[in-house]
Amino acid sequence: MHALLVLWDLTDSPATFEELRDYLVERSIARFEQMPGLRQKTWISSPESRRWGALYLFETREQALAVVDHLPQSPVVEITGKLPTHALFDVEAVVEGQHSGVDLLAAGLARRATAAD
């Protein structure tokens, strides 16, 4: 298994987190739900550091590299006007600890915004 971390630095970008969240809900989630070999994608944001990105888990390195190859064409590049940085990792282990039982597929700020509509 392989992990891919992709981050956009939005320091000098006019993009807003709300705009990126709208893109995520309207276009991105459904697209990645259909991606072969993708075990999980977690979108992440930090308004404090002006960063937006995602952590992916893929079954093969080739699947992760295919995403890397397409990063310059990502709609987020169009929205932000910036290319992301990325790093590829081997996965050493995965664990899910004790938790409140919240479904991971329903978690996150973008999912809350959708539920409020």
DRENLO-43007 format. One line per field, with one value per residue (C-alpha): residue number from 1; residue in three letters; x, y, z. Coordinates in steps of 0.5 Angstrom, whole numbers, plus 2048, in hexadecimal, padded with zeros to 3 digits. Layout:
num <- (NUM,...)
residuo <- (ALA,...)
u <- (X,...)
v <- (Y,...)
w <- (Z,...)
% end
This chain:
num <- (1,2,3,4,5,6,7,8,9,10,11,12,13,14,15,16,17,18,19,20,21,22,23,24,25,26,27,28,29,30,31,32,33,34,35,36,37,38,39,40,41,42,43,44,45,46,47,48,49,50,51,52,53,54,55,56,57,58,59,60,61,62,63,64,65,66,67,68,69,70,71,72,73,74,75,76,77,78,79,80,81,82,83,84,85,86,87,88,89,90,91,92,93,94,95,96,97,98,99,100,101,102,103,104,105,106,107,108,109,110,111,112,113,114,115,116,117)
residuo <- (MET,HIS,ALA,LEU,LEU,VAL,LEU,TRP,ASP,LEU,THR,ASP,SER,PRO,ALA,THR,PHE,GLU,GLU,LEU,ARG,ASP,TYR,LEU,VAL,GLU,ARG,SER,ILE,ALA,ARG,PHE,GLU,GLN,MET,PRO,GLY,LEU,ARG,GLN,LYS,THR,TRP,ILE,SER,SER,PRO,GLU,SER,ARG,ARG,TRP,GLY,ALA,LEU,TYR,LEU,PHE,GLU,THR,ARG,GLU,GLN,ALA,LEU,ALA,VAL,VAL,ASP,HIS,LEU,PRO,GLN,SER,PRO,VAL,VAL,GLU,ILE,THR,GLY,LYS,LEU,PRO,THR,HIS,ALA,LEU,PHE,ASP,VAL,GLU,ALA,VAL,VAL,GLU,GLY,GLN,HIS,SER,GLY,VAL,ASP,LEU,LEU,ALA,ALA,GLY,LEU,ALA,ARG,ARG,ALA,THR,ALA,ALA,ASP)
u <- (800,802,801,801,801,7FF,7FF,7FD,800,7FB,7FF,7FE,7F8,7F1,7EE,7EA,7E9,7E1,7E2,7E7,7E2,7DC,7E1,7E2,7DA,7D8,7DD,7E3,7E0,7DC,7E2,7E6,7E1,7E2,7EA,7EC,7F2,7F0,7EF,7EE,7EE,7EE,7EE,7F1,7F1,7F5,7F2,7F8,7FD,7F9,7FA,7F5,7F7,7F5,7F8,7F7,7F8,7F9,7FA,800,805,803,7FC,7FF,804,7FE,7FB,802,802,7FB,7FD,7FE,7F7,7F4,7EE,7F1,7F7,7F1,7EE,7F4,7F9,7FE,801,802,808,807,80B,80A,80B,80A,805,808,801,7FA,7F6,7EF,7EF,7E9,7E4,7DD,7DB,7DA,7DA,7E1,7DD,7D8,7DE,7E1,7DF,7DD,7D8,7D5,7D4,7D0,7CC,7CA,7C7)
v <- (800,807,80E,814,81B,821,828,82F,835,83B,840,845,841,845,83E,83D,837,838,838,832,82E,82F,82C,826,825,827,823,820,81B,817,817,814,80F,80B,80B,804,802,808,806,80C,814,819,820,825,82C,831,838,83A,838,839,832,82E,826,81F,819,813,80B,807,7FF,800,805,806,808,80E,810,811,816,819,81A,81D,822,828,827,827,82B,82E,831,835,837,839,83B,837,830,82B,828,820,81B,813,80E,807,805,801,800,802,802,805,806,806,80C,80F,80B,811,80E,811,811,816,81A,821,828,827,822,826,82C,827,824,82B,82D)
w <- (800,7FE,801,7FD,801,7FC,7FF,7FC,800,7FF,802,7FB,7F8,7F8,7F9,7FF,803,802,7FA,7FB,7FF,7FA,7F5,7F9,7FB,7F4,7EF,7F3,7F8,7F3,7EE,7F3,7F6,7EF,7EF,7EE,7F3,7F8,7FF,802,801,806,804,809,80B,80F,80F,814,80F,809,806,803,801,801,804,7FF,800,7FA,7F9,7F4,7F3,7EC,7EE,7F2,7ED,7E8,7ED,7ED,7E5,7E5,7EB,7E6,7E3,7E9,7EA,7F0,7EC,7E8,7EF,7F3,7ED,7F0,7EF,7F5,7F9,7FA,7FD,7FC,802,803,808,80E,812,812,819,81B,822,827,825,826,820,81B,814,810,80A,80D,811,80F,80E,807,809,80F,80A,805,80B,80D,806)
% end
